Amino acid sequence: MNKKVISIASVILLLIVVIAISATTGSIKVSSWELIHGLVTGTNKNVQVIRDLRLPRIIIALFVGAALAVSGVLLQAVMRSSLADSGVIGISSGAGFISILIVTIFPKWFFFMPLFAFLGGALACFLVYSFSWKAGLSPIRIILVGIAVNATFTGLGQSFNYRGSYAVTQVNQATTSVFTMKTWNDVEVMVIYGTIGLILAMMLCSWCNMLALQDKSAKNLGLNVNRARLLVSVVAVLLAAVATAIGGLIAFVGLLIPHIARILVGSDHKVLIPFSALAGALLILTADTLGRTVVAPTEIPASIIMTVIGGPFLIFLLRKSDRIHGN
């Protein structure tokens, strides 16, 4: 059987299994049958609690993982670097900082956080792209500039933690990487913006394939390279920003998943993008489920688990990049 088909089928099967485990495991435990029966009839109080508290968390984790993974695929296509990731190069921290800044000044605009996050992510992306460009894009230069931008926005964002205002407290709760106490309102925002971003990403898959070529070759194929690069970047920032606004700051998803996905299904973005969405959803839901069950009742944020996994992986990619460039 085709390797791509096996990989896609395996990820879908694992995703279904993890969703079932996540929904039925925790402080309240029910069987799969009890969960389904309770959701249909509405007569089981435990299932009602799961429906109101656990299901929104699961859905948000799925969409956050999918959005961050696809954002990483798009950024890597634009920057031609396997090291590009919204969390590593500062897009997520930029999105978080601008959200905190504007909502602190205008507390009543709290529900427009996804828009502010998009503006912050776009600013960070522009800075990384501008400072990294020097007769082309160097993977090492991208990661170094990205780390600097990420550190700057992270420091600025953390400075607001000491202001102690109610608005900042609410923003910190909203941007934390722990998915506790997420509501169906959060699900609505995440699903709407996330679905739009994922659909747009699929529509741009042909452009992403051509961006992998040299600019001259892409132009000869009729592609407006600058316009394509801009539009793909906008969609990537949209996905990363809404994931940050609703799910919090989580790094390395867009680094791990695209790299593994290319090994399993190849570099054709028509397959790579949907596969990365499924794999990203699986990764974040698994991390969140482990974080809330392994040391219960204490929770380990998904961002911490991803940092422990992603840090060594980033070092591996950097060493691999050095070998490719003959250093």
C-alpha positions in Angstrom: 0.0 0.0 0.0 1.1 3.6 -0.7 3.2 5.1 2.1 1.2 8.3 1.9 -2.1 6.5 2.3 -0.8 4.5 5.2 0.6 7.6 6.9 -2.7 9.6 6.5 -4.8 6.6 7.6 -2.6 6.1 10.7 -2.8 9.7 11.7 -6.6 9.8 11.4 -6.9 6.6 13.4 -4.6 7.8 16.1 -6.5 11.1 16.2 -9.8 9.3 16.7 -8.3 7.2 19.5 -6.7 10.2 21.3 -10.0 12.2 21.0 -11.8 9.3 22.7 -9.2 8.9 25.4 -9.1 12.7 26.1 -12.9 12.9 26.3 -13.3 10.0 28.7 -10.2 10.4 30.9 -9.7 12.9 33.7 -11.2 13.9 37.0 -14.5 12.6 35.7 -14.2 9.3 33.9 -16.9 7.8 31.7 -17.0 5.0 29.1 -17.3 5.9 25.4 -20.8 4.5 25.3 -21.8 6.6 28.4 -20.4 9.7 26.7 -22.2 9.2 23.5 -25.5 8.2 25.2 -25.2 11.2 27.6 -24.5 13.7 24.7 -27.6 12.4 22.9 -30.0 12.2 25.8 -28.6 14.9 28.1 -29.5 12.9 31.2 -26.0 12.2 32.5 -24.7 15.0 34.8 -21.1 13.9 34.4 -21.4 14.0 30.6 -22.9 17.5 30.9 -19.8 18.6 32.8 -17.6 17.0 30.1 -19.6 18.7 27.4 -19.3 22.1 28.9 -15.6 21.9 30.1 -13.7 19.1 28.3 -15.2 19.1 24.8 -14.4 22.9 24.2 -10.9 22.2 25.4 -10.5 19.2 23.0 -11.8 21.2 20.0 -9.6 24.2 20.7 -6.5 21.9 21.1 -7.3 20.3 17.7 -7.7 23.6 15.9 -4.7 25.2 17.6 -2.5 22.3 16.6 -3.7 22.3 13.0 -3.4 26.0 12.7 0.2 26.1 14.1 1.4 23.2 12.0 0.0 24.6 8.7 1.3 28.1 9.6 4.8 26.5 9.9 4.4 24.8 6.5 3.4 28.1 4.9 6.2 30.1 6.6 8.8 27.5 5.5 7.5 27.8 1.9 7.8 31.6 2.0 11.2 31.8 3.7 12.6 28.6 2.1 13.8 27.4 5.4 12.9 24.3 7.4 13.7 26.4 10.6 10.8 28.8 10.2 8.1 28.5 12.8 5.7 31.0 14.2 6.8 30.3 17.8 10.5 30.3 17.2 10.8 33.4 14.9 8.6 35.6 17.1 5.2 35.7 15.3 3.4 34.2 18.2 5.0 36.4 20.8 4.4 39.5 18.6 0.7 38.5 18.4 0.5 38.0 22.1 2.2 41.3 22.9 0.1 43.5 20.6 -3.0 41.8 22.1 -1.9 42.6 25.6 -0.9 46.2 24.7 -4.2 47.1 23.0 -6.5 45.4 25.4 -4.7 47.0 28.3 -5.3 50.4 26.8 -8.8 49.6 25.6 -10.2 46.9 27.9 -13.6 46.9 26.2 -12.0 45.6 23.0 -11.1 42.3 24.6 -13.3 40.3 22.2 -11.3 41.7 19.2 -8.1 39.9 20.4 -7.8 37.7 17.2 -7.6 40.9 15.1 -5.0 42.5 17.4 -3.1 39.2 17.5 -3.0 39.2 13.6 -1.6 42.7 13.5 1.1 41.8 16.1 2.0 38.6 14.2 2.2 40.6 10.9 4.5 43.1 12.5 6.8 40.4 13.8 6.8 38.6 10.4 7.7 41.8 8.6 10.6 42.5 11.0 12.0 38.9 10.6 11.7 39.0 6.9 13.2 42.5 6.5 16.1 41.9 8.8 16.8 38.4 7.4 17.0 39.5 3.8 20.5 40.0 2.4 20.8 39.0 -1.2 18.4 36.2 -0.4 17.2 34.4 2.7 19.7 32.4 4.9 18.1 29.7 7.2 20.6 30.5 9.9 20.0 34.3 9.6 16.2 33.7 9.8 16.5 31.8 13.0 18.9 34.2 14.6 16.8 37.3 13.7 13.7 35.4 14.7 15.1 34.5 18.1 15.9 38.2 18.7 12.4 39.4 17.6 10.9 36.6 19.8 12.9 37.7 22.8 12.0 41.3 22.4 8.3 40.7 22.1 8.3 38.2 24.9 10.1 40.6 27.2 7.7 43.4 26.4 4.7 41.1 26.9 6.0 39.9 30.3 6.5 43.5 31.5 2.7 43.9 31.5 2.4 41.1 34.1 3.5 43.5 36.8 0.8 46.1 36.1 -1.8 44.1 38.0 -4.9 45.4 36.2 -8.0 43.4 35.6 -7.7 43.6 31.9 -4.1 42.3 31.9 -5.2 39.4 34.2 -7.9 38.5 31.7 -5.4 38.7 28.7 -2.9 36.5 30.6 -5.7 33.9 31.2 -6.7 34.1 27.5 -3.2 33.7 26.2 -1.9 31.0 28.5 -1.0 27.7 26.9 -3.2 25.8 29.4 -6.6 25.1 27.8 -8.4 25.0 31.1 -11.8 26.9 31.3 -12.1 27.4 27.6 -15.8 28.0 26.6 -17.9 27.4 23.6 -17.5 31.1 22.7 -13.7 30.4 22.4 -14.5 27.4 20.3 -16.7 29.5 18.0 -13.9 32.1 17.4 -11.2 29.4 16.9 -13.3 27.3 14.6 -14.4 30.2 12.4 -11.0 31.9 12.0 -9.1 28.6 11.9 -11.4 27.1 9.3 -11.0 30.2 7.1 -7.2 30.1 7.4 -7.0 26.3 6.7 -9.2 26.7 3.6 -7.1 29.6 2.3 -4.0 27.6 2.9 -5.3 24.7 0.8 -6.2 27.2 -2.0 -2.6 28.4 -2.0 -0.9 25.0 -2.1 0.1 25.4 -5.8 1.8 28.7 -5.1 3.6 27.1 -2.2 5.0 24.4 -4.5 6.2 27.0 -6.9 7.8 29.1 -4.2 10.1 26.2 -3.5 11.7 26.9 -6.8 14.1 29.7 -7.5 12.4 33.1 -8.1 13.4 33.1 -11.8 12.0 29.7 -12.3 8.7 30.6 -10.5 8.4 33.7 -12.6 8.9 31.8 -15.8 6.0 29.6 -14.7 3.8 32.7 -14.5 3.9 33.2 -10.8 4.0 36.7 -9.3 6.5 35.8 -6.7 6.2 38.9 -4.5 2.4 38.7 -4.4 2.4 35.0 -3.7 4.9 35.4 -0.9 2.8 38.2 0.6 -0.5 36.3 0.5 0.9 33.1 1.8 2.6 35.0 4.7 -0.8 36.7 5.5 -2.5 33.3 5.8 0.3 31.9 7.9 0.2 34.9 10.2 -3.6 34.6 10.5 -3.4 31.0 11.5 -0.6 31.6 14.0 -2.3 34.7 15.5 -5.7 33.1 16.1 -4.0 30.1 17.6 -2.1 32.4 19.9 -5.1 34.5 20.8 -7.2 31.5 21.8 -4.7 28.8 22.7 -1.7 30.7 24.0 2.0 30.8 23.1 3.1 27.4 21.9 6.4 27.0 20.0 7.9 24.2 17.8 4.6 22.8 16.4 5.3 24.4 13.0 8.9 23.1 13.3 8.3 19.4 14.2 5.2 18.6 12.2 6.2 19.9 8.7 9.6 18.1 9.0 8.0 14.8 9.9 5.3 15.2 7.4 7.7 15.7 4.5 9.4 12.4 5.4 6.0 10.6 5.4 4.1 12.2 2.6 6.6 14.2 0.6 6.9 17.9 -0.3 3.8 18.3 -2.4 1.7 20.9 -0.5 -1.5 19.5 -1.8 -0.9 16.6 0.5 1.5 18.2 2.9 -0.9 20.9 4.2 -3.9 18.6 5.1 -1.6 16.0 6.5 0.2 18.6 8.7 -3.1 19.9 9.9 -4.1 16.4 11.1 -0.7 15.7 12.6 -0.6 19.0 14.4 -4.0 18.5 15.8 -2.9 15.0 17.0 0.3 16.4 18.6 -1.3 19.2 20.6 -4.3 17.2 21.8 -1.9 14.4 22.9 0.4 17.0 24.7 -2.6 18.6 26.4 -4.1 15.2 27.4 -0.8 14.0 28.9 -0.3 17.4 30.6 -3.6 17.2 32.5 -3.6 13.5 33.3 0.0 12.4 34.1 0.4 14.4 37.3 -3.3 15.1 38.0 -4.7 17.2 39.6 -1.7 19.4 38.7 -1.5 20.3 35.0 1.6 20.7 32.8 1.0 23.3 30.0 1.1 22.0 26.5 3.7 24.7 25.7 6.1 23.2 28.3 5.8 19.7 26.8 6.4 21.1 23.3 9.4 23.1 24.5 11.0 19.9 26.0 10.4 18.1 22.7 11.1 20.9 20.3 14.3 22.3 21.8 16.4 19.3 21.0 14.7 19.0 17.6 15.7 22.6 16.8 19.3 21.8 17.6 19.2 18.8 15.4 17.9 20.9 12.5 20.5 23.6 13.0 23.3 21.0 12.9 21.7 19.4 9.8 21.6 22.9 8.2 25.3 23.4 8.9 26.2 20.1 7.3 24.1 21.0 4.2 25.9 24.3 3.8 29.3 22.7 4.3 30.1 24.4 7.7 
